[in-house]
Amino acid sequence: MQAFVYQALSQRVVFGFGTLATIGDELGALGLSRALVLSTPQQRASAEALAAQLGSKAVGVYPDAAMHTPTDVTEKAMVVVGQLKADCVVSLGGGSTTGLGKAIAFRTDLPQIVIPTSYAGSEATPILGETENGAKVTKRDPRILPEVIVYDVDLTMTLPAAMTVTSGMNAIAHSVEALYTQDRNPIISMLAQQGIEALVRALPAIRANGDDREARSDALFGAWACGTCLGAVGMALHHKICHVLGGSFDLPHAEVHTVILPHATAYNERAVPDLLAPVARSLGAASAGGGLWDFAQGLDAPLTLAGIGMRESDLDRAADIACANPYWNPQPIVRDEIRQLLDDAYFGRRPGR
């Protein structure tokens, strides 16, 4: 058995169907009574309905959460927090809304309750990625970790197929990287494998039938497991590249993870094939990188950076930024090789082909 250090995170998780009805009780258990409900503009109606459900325990709705957590949006939300004298935030939505809640908590230490409606997994981590002046910066702090997550599978039943796939691939990326990161440990590695297997089982079933309640439940559990892995250990090449492409080039978060994952995995598979072997086994594939590409293709997921808005003329700059302050990685970071990785991802070449 390898020597390891494992730091458990303190967080309450409520999981099931119909659990949205328990939010008032969760606020009461924390002694909170002035909740500001957060959402994106697209989910404003749902946030307003939740605020109505909470009655006097909600002081308002802030519906302007945005992708990549821009600091200017956070500052506007902070004004509303102060004006309404909120004593907590309730984040209803995907990674964008969760990110805003975390950004507020980082600045104020207000308690958070998160109600995920996608498979982003950010709710399970003490990590915040904020974008300012075209750069995405990550922070890790105990204040960032939400106190309570309420998973209501019912809220994911209408998640469109395309968003289900990319959100699920984003979650898988958290666990894949947890298997080989510098501070990996056997506890998180077991959870990572369980999360990957749950999503590999669930995503094709949901793609075939979005009303499959068991598959939706498996996917949401997998998202929690993968997010917990991301929160417990560090990040490496995959997340570094995705942060660059999202923060500096404003590409969509889950789609970037979906496109980059097979290529970053194949890059590191050269150094740690044994650590990535569980991924290949879960996919029934000869290799982890190629297997992830085939899995994504079978789900009709995006496979090219070109298809999600990247310009070929920006690939050199992306490679430079990714290599300027790299995260620890098992395979050495070589600028020309990273540029080739981005080229393969831009054109959608299968790793190992």
C-alpha positions as a printed Julia matrix, in Angstrom:
353×3 Matrix{Float64}:
   0.0    0.0     0.0
   1.34   3.43   -0.92
   1.96   6.01    1.77
  -0.63   8.77    1.57
  -2.31  11.73    3.23
  -6.09  12.09    3.01
  -7.86  15.21    4.28
 -11.62  14.62    4.56
 -13.89  17.57    3.75
 -16.76  18.51    6.06
 -19.97  18.79    4.04
 -23.57  17.6     4.33
 -24.98  15.82    1.25
 -28.69  15.16    0.74
 -29.41  12.9    -2.25
 -32.65  11.61   -3.71
 -35.82  12.44   -5.62
 -37.95  15.39   -4.51
 -35.35  16.73   -2.1
 -35.9   20.33   -3.24
 -38.74  20.39   -0.72
 -36.21  20.1     2.12
 -34.36  23.39    1.48
 -36.33  25.28    4.11
 -35.49  22.61    6.67
 -31.8   22.77    5.72
 -31.81  26.53    6.25
 -33.49  26.07    9.6
 -30.94  23.48   10.7
 -28.18  26.01    9.98
 -30.04  28.79   11.79
 -30.4   30.82    8.58
 -33.38  32.95    7.58
 -32.3   35.48    4.91
 -31.31  33.46    1.85
 -30.36  35.05   -1.47
 -31.23  32.6    -4.25
 -28.75  32.6    -7.16
 -29.23  31.42  -10.74
 -28.32  32.15  -14.35
 -30.74  34.22  -16.44
 -31.92  30.99  -18.09
 -32.99  29.51  -14.74
 -34.48  32.67  -13.26
 -38.02  31.28  -13.2
 -36.89  28.23  -11.23
 -34.99  30.44   -8.78
 -38.02  32.67   -8.27
 -40.19  29.61   -7.67
 -37.71  28.39   -5.05
 -37.68  31.8    -3.37
 -41.49  31.69   -3.24
 -41.32  28.19   -1.75
 -38.96  29.47    0.97
 -41.28  32.38    1.8
 -39.9   34.61    4.53
 -36.62  32.66    4.59
 -35.66  34.15    1.18
 -34.82  37.83    0.76
 -34.5   37.85   -3.03
 -33.12  36.4    -6.23
 -29.92  37.29   -8.08
 -30.31  35.74  -11.57
 -27.15  36.9   -13.35
 -24.58  34.13  -12.74
 -22.3   33.71  -15.76
 -19.91  31.11  -17.16
 -16.33  31.14  -15.82
 -17.38  33.3   -12.81
 -16.36  36.79  -14.02
 -15.3   38.98  -11.11
 -17.41  41.9   -12.32
 -20.56  39.79  -11.99
 -19.49  38.77   -8.5
 -18.98  42.38   -7.47
 -22.5   43.27   -8.63
 -23.87  40.33   -6.66
 -21.95  41.49   -3.59
 -23.82  44.78   -3.7
 -27.13  42.91   -3.65
 -25.94  40.71   -0.78
 -25.22  43.82    1.26
 -28.4   45.64    0.34
 -30.61  42.68    1.26
 -28.55  41.74    4.33
 -28.48  38.11    3.21
 -27.15  35.62    5.74
 -26.51  32.87    3.16
 -26.73  32.02   -0.53
 -28.73  29.22   -2.12
 -27.32  28.34   -5.55
 -29.76  26.67   -7.94
 -28.19  25.57  -11.22
 -25.01  24.28  -12.81
 -21.36  25.21  -12.47
 -21.86  28.89  -13.3
 -24.31  29.45  -10.45
 -22.29  27.34   -8.03
 -19.22  29.37   -8.95
 -20.96  32.63   -8.13
 -22.08  31.3    -4.76
 -18.54  30.21   -3.98
 -17.13  33.58   -5.03
 -19.53  35.33   -2.66
 -18.69  32.92    0.17
 -14.95  33.4    -0.4
 -15.4   37.15    0.09
 -17.92  37.02    2.96
 -17.73  33.53    4.51
 -21.52  33.3     4.16
 -22.89  29.74    4.31
 -23.92  28.1     1.03
 -26.55  25.57    0.06
 -26.12  24.29   -3.49
 -28.82  22.59   -5.55
 -27.11  21.24   -8.69
 -29.07  20.86  -11.93
 -26.15  19.49  -13.97
 -23.19  17.15  -13.43
 -20.52  19.85  -12.99
 -19.39  18.59   -9.56
 -18.08  22.0    -8.47
 -20.42  21.93   -5.49
 -18.28  19.22   -3.87
 -15.01  21.18   -3.95
 -13.31  24.0    -2.02
 -12.04  25.3    -5.38
 -13.05  28.53   -7.08
 -12.11  29.48  -10.64
 -12.6   33.18  -11.36
 -12.04  35.1   -14.6
 -10.69  38.63  -14.72
  -9.0   40.5   -17.58
  -9.04  37.46  -19.82
  -7.37  35.09  -17.36
  -8.83  32.37  -15.17
  -7.3   32.0   -11.71
  -8.11  29.18   -9.29
  -8.22  29.42   -5.51
  -8.55  26.7    -2.88
  -9.87  27.71    0.53
 -12.12  26.15    3.22
 -14.52  29.11    2.91
 -15.24  28.11   -0.68
 -16.64  24.67    0.15
 -20.47  24.75    0.37
 -21.88  23.64    3.7
 -24.76  21.65    2.17
 -25.46  20.04   -1.2
 -29.02  19.01   -1.97
 -29.14  16.68   -4.96
 -32.63  16.34   -6.4
 -32.59  13.9    -9.31
 -35.93  15.31  -10.48
 -34.19  18.58  -11.38
 -31.93  16.8   -13.88
 -34.66  14.9   -15.7
 -35.14  17.64  -18.3
 -31.45  18.37  -18.86
 -31.1   18.22  -22.66
 -29.16  15.31  -24.15
 -26.28  17.44  -25.45
 -25.82  19.18  -22.1
 -26.13  15.86  -20.27
 -23.29  14.41  -22.32
 -20.85  17.32  -22.0
 -21.64  17.87  -18.33
 -21.09  14.16  -17.7
 -17.8   14.14  -19.6
 -16.71  17.14  -17.55
 -17.41  15.12  -14.4
 -15.47  12.12  -15.71
 -12.5   14.43  -16.29
 -12.34  15.2   -12.56
 -11.95  11.54  -11.68
  -9.58  10.68  -14.51
  -7.15  13.35  -13.36
  -7.56  12.35   -9.7
  -6.12   8.93  -10.57
  -2.7   10.32  -11.48
  -2.4   13.67   -9.71
   0.57  14.27   -7.4
  -1.38  13.9    -4.14
  -3.53  10.96   -5.21
  -4.44   8.43   -2.53
  -6.14   5.02   -2.52
  -9.36   6.32   -0.96
  -9.94   8.89   -3.68
  -8.75   6.5    -6.39
 -11.48   4.04   -5.39
 -14.09   6.79   -5.44
 -12.78   8.03   -8.79
 -13.23   4.61  -10.35
 -16.75   4.33   -8.92
 -17.66   7.76  -10.31
 -16.29   6.96  -13.77
 -18.11   3.63  -13.87
 -21.41   5.25  -12.83
 -21.19   7.84  -15.6
 -19.97   5.4   -18.25
 -23.02   3.29  -17.42
 -25.46   6.2   -17.21
 -24.63   8.53  -20.11
 -25.44   6.14  -22.99
 -28.68   5.16  -21.25
 -29.7    8.81  -20.84
 -28.69   9.56  -24.42
 -31.09   6.81  -25.52
 -33.86   7.76  -23.08
 -33.74  11.01  -21.14
 -36.58   9.81  -18.9
 -34.54   6.91  -17.49
 -34.75   7.73  -13.77
 -32.24   5.11  -12.68
 -29.68   6.35  -15.19
 -30.28   9.96  -14.15
 -29.74   8.94  -10.53
 -26.51   7.1   -11.42
 -25.25  10.12  -13.36
 -25.91  12.51  -10.48
 -24.2   10.18   -8.03
 -21.27   9.9   -10.42
 -21.07  13.68  -10.62
 -20.89  13.9    -6.82
 -18.2   11.19   -6.66
 -16.1   12.83   -9.37
 -16.51  16.29   -7.87
 -15.46  14.97   -4.48
 -12.29  13.6    -6.09
 -11.52  17.0    -7.62
 -12.0   18.65   -4.24
  -9.76  16.21   -2.37
  -6.66  16.17   -4.59
  -4.85  18.48   -6.98
  -5.13  19.17  -10.68
  -2.76  18.58  -13.57
  -2.47  19.12  -17.34
  -6.09  18.52  -18.3
  -7.51  21.17  -15.99
  -4.7   23.6   -16.77
  -5.47  23.49  -20.5
  -9.21  23.76  -19.88
  -8.72  26.76  -17.61
  -6.66  28.44  -20.31
  -9.17  27.74  -23.07
 -12.12  28.81  -20.94
 -10.65  31.83  -19.19
  -8.53  33.28  -21.99
 -10.61  32.3   -25.03
 -14.1   32.19  -23.49
 -14.9   28.69  -24.71
 -17.81  26.83  -23.08
 -16.69  25.03  -19.93
 -18.14  21.52  -20.22
 -17.52  21.33  -23.97
 -13.84  22.23  -23.49
 -13.44  19.44  -20.93
 -15.16  17.01  -23.3
 -12.87  17.81  -26.22
  -9.59  17.98  -24.27
 -10.06  14.97  -21.98
  -9.05  12.18  -24.41
  -5.97  14.13  -25.56
  -4.71  15.12  -22.11
  -5.32  11.56  -20.91
  -3.34  10.09  -23.82
  -0.52  12.57  -23.16
  -0.2   11.36  -19.57
  -0.87   7.72  -20.38
   2.68   7.57  -21.71
   3.99   8.22  -18.19
   1.43   6.43  -15.98
  -0.35   3.71  -17.99
  -0.85   1.69  -14.83
  -2.69   4.51  -13.06
  -4.97   5.08  -16.05
  -5.64   1.39  -16.68
  -8.89   1.52  -14.63
 -10.26   4.09  -17.09
  -9.56   1.81  -20.03
 -11.17  -1.12  -18.2
 -14.28   0.91  -17.4
 -14.62   1.74  -21.09
 -13.75  -1.75  -22.32
 -10.95  -0.17  -24.34
  -7.3   -0.89  -25.1
  -6.22   2.55  -23.9
  -7.69   5.27  -21.72
  -7.18   8.17  -24.14
  -8.49   6.37  -27.21
 -11.3    4.83  -25.2
 -12.48   8.22  -23.97
 -12.46   9.58  -27.52
 -14.5    6.6   -28.75
 -16.91   6.96  -25.83
 -17.44  10.65  -26.58
 -17.93   9.93  -30.26
 -20.54   7.3   -29.44
 -22.45   9.9   -27.44
 -22.34  12.44  -30.3
 -20.28  14.71  -28.06
 -18.17  17.55  -29.5
 -14.76  16.28  -30.56
 -13.1   19.39  -32.0
 -12.03  22.74  -30.59
 -12.96  24.21  -33.96
 -16.54  23.1   -33.41
 -16.87  24.91  -30.08
 -15.51  28.27  -31.17
 -11.7   28.08  -31.03
  -9.75  29.82  -33.8
  -6.78  27.98  -35.29
  -4.81  31.22  -35.16
  -5.08  31.17  -31.34
  -3.53  27.74  -30.82
   0.02  29.04  -30.48
  -0.99  31.57  -27.83
  -2.99  28.91  -25.98
   0.06  26.63  -25.9
   2.22  29.48  -24.6
  -0.21  30.31  -21.8
  -0.68  26.66  -20.83
   3.07  26.18  -20.51
   3.86  29.48  -18.77
   2.83  28.39  -15.25
   2.03  24.69  -15.55
   0.42  22.59  -12.86
   2.34  19.53  -11.67
   1.98  16.73  -14.24
   3.27  13.13  -14.44
   4.44  13.59  -18.03
   6.86  16.53  -18.54
   5.25  19.61  -20.1
   6.95  20.26  -23.45
   5.67  23.28  -25.33
   5.82  21.7   -28.82
   4.01  18.62  -27.56
   1.29  20.72  -25.93
   0.93  22.62  -29.2
   0.49  19.3   -31.0
  -2.07  18.18  -28.42
  -4.07  21.34  -29.09
  -3.78  20.81  -32.83
  -5.1   17.27  -32.5
  -7.96  18.55  -30.34
  -8.68  21.37  -32.77
  -9.1   18.99  -35.7
 -10.57  16.11  -33.68
  -7.91  13.48  -34.36
  -8.32  10.33  -32.32
  -5.44   9.87  -29.81
  -3.19   7.0   -30.81
  -4.39   6.92  -34.38
